[in-house]
């Protein structure tokens, strides 16, 4: 009986384990099923990519916060020219003449009103802060331009890299065919070993370049996902596009546009205006200052007022103006000297920036024209290689050309294709640089 019970127990345990395993096998595929939505790649155009980058860029968000901080900092100084009302108490024990460390009589309750009316150094400082707040908004535009430029370049380069990878896959097939034919001829004694080494080197170079482009493709995808706020595993589809706007404008027109719209130049001009406000205010520091003041206080008898004053009054109110006239102030003279030096430095920086910007726009304009000429050369070389392949293909079909020579021609065509893609991307990159320098980058995407 014990033996039968033991066998039955073991059988029951086996059945339970089998049921658990079966349940796990049924549930496992459901847990492993990938999400169709997560696997689907997102197709992007160049314009949509720029729009998403402007919406999700961390750099722009930081620039907005800095602009807000500058606005609030400007309000702090400006607030002293507005009504300021304070309430408090200076109650405390006194032994002797009633007074506080601030020089005012101790009071159970007091209300103080202050407002600066005429204080030119402080007003100059306030205007300087306001101009700095405006400059921070210009810095926000600079951040936007940087995001547009980097995002557009990454998109265009990713499209170029993927097209190049397609060409390299075909190039690798041709290199393998050439290597196979060369090895066969070398084994038959029709080729020297050096030809086999050359064919191996050609294939190795193709493999090396393929790996380099794959790594660059991954870097560009990671950058675009971060800029656009996409998940880390999100696949991205791009299409080769041209820039929506021509940068080949007349040099004089671009220079005029740059002098009026370049953000770095506008920042330098804003800095000069801020320094002028500060210097103007410091020079007027020799004028008297005027401040409205008003004090209401409630006093208490326990502060011994009746022992030191002939009359005690519980409720007291004082109102008037506080005027100060500087007679001699070494600090004021030092402040004026410092403000003058800062203004001179800002003006020198502005003049230098204008000269540099004019030369930079001219140089970038020439650069676009040179690269455009190089692109035309690359296009004609590609066209010539394609025509050569067509001629050799006809000869190969007639049996007048061997497979190795045919594949070499295709290799040359692929090389010319990649050279053309590189030249086209370099032109787009030069156009973006020129538009950014001229302050026209944001207008291209409107």
Steps between C-alpha positions, in 0.01 A plus 500: 500500500777742587666423168178565308445828688857609421455425130173692494659798672787512253259476208288782639807719546606436142156596372507827697847590365390419148198728540717787623746458216219487248354819641840669473543386142162645406568836666861543384428597138259775616767660717756482221280653231649834391283808485404580143489868584850499650644309203352733237756756378407866486530665158628857518542782254766767544245768592322275750831405658590864556155571645529211750851610597379853575220359715712255701853646508649516852730781386204720408328420829811609693524820292135580581567455870805727479290765322240477776771536766633811325150653490451447872848636578413819309179537700690490830687825430200664333284422804683760709337773287156360586302531826636269772300452820632309802345414836682381807580548865796626702366426846752409767634572845677834543710635787584864435420700187268291277667413168563205269818398309350655188471840666119499516290510816375160620136453404239237567392527134628702204427546130768637262453630145794567263526592133803617305416806290833626375809279520689500171768239586228259608289584194799437272555166669131413450516587128815291465319203652204549267731506197668184625157336521440593134841357412400172661205481261748542213701216653182293485485565125864389475411177681215443253735554206751255646229236543372553146850482352613189688172315451482574128863395451441176691191420293673570168809306602292202613329490161841516328649228723213261434523556125875437522441178693273375221775571248760330720295180519502482120869594503575219742331248268713624210817481712418140598443403137829660397683317780343166404590537133856610585551206737376257234734644239789498748439131577511430124825693465356793303545760776778592738440484879531877513173532307324289761639726774374808314153346473504412871607856584215642293249282683649586841474871426134462408431308823687762705307789348174312546571461873592868531176610334292264716656651811431851372140402420450386859650825638271713284192300600585536870546876457172543310304294754634721779427822312149392399403346834451150353546171690848348493383197299296699248604436139520804271436515127638794300495593133762696304385861469630837386493806725173699472661823390794619295808636673667612178394863534703800404787556739403862574143400586620232740744737667224756551273229641776379731569849637132531589411147609810314620435408864862532614519852356167592660629374834809720465281802416280429801806483722610844378157648578504346848845645573384843374206495741732412786753773416227762459358412840838502672589842356173638637595377842611856581134605487301487823285197577139529612293237678144507632478368859212454742490335844210418730578356845313399814709558818469352848557662840710207629788626283548793745403778256347709784830504687702649214242701303265776616202355313398143410284425192394145421421543127765673286514574128785654298512564127736691275795471265857389556752699293872428482754720321843350430783744573801275464487128425806299402277200435288696252810599302618138495156383384506746208850388397402133507182562300700695238755221459226239466328709233824548304561124510145426382531747210833350393349151511202618291724657233710184484188284473366705209825468307526128572137441402537677167810296417334180625193542280716568194714195576196276551343630178816408308505166677148420379595585142817291515317198639225545242768480229646190667153347508461559126837330440390203712171482308676491165748237624207288617325544166819400318538191721137401436547536126819295520315222688230499232762457225683225690171326579432472128849361441455255788174380348681437170774305677767761421561586868569283803310515829786651698528807275122540509493498881792744515298742290209463741733564791615821332138603442416446869803704603386784278150473645636533854721792397193675357303438822786645704522808276123555521505476882796738522306753294195467727722540805661813351156643419386450860814670631446793265133539590584489871771765465262723302223461760266341244491145636168520681328659198577197285265279703204738513 
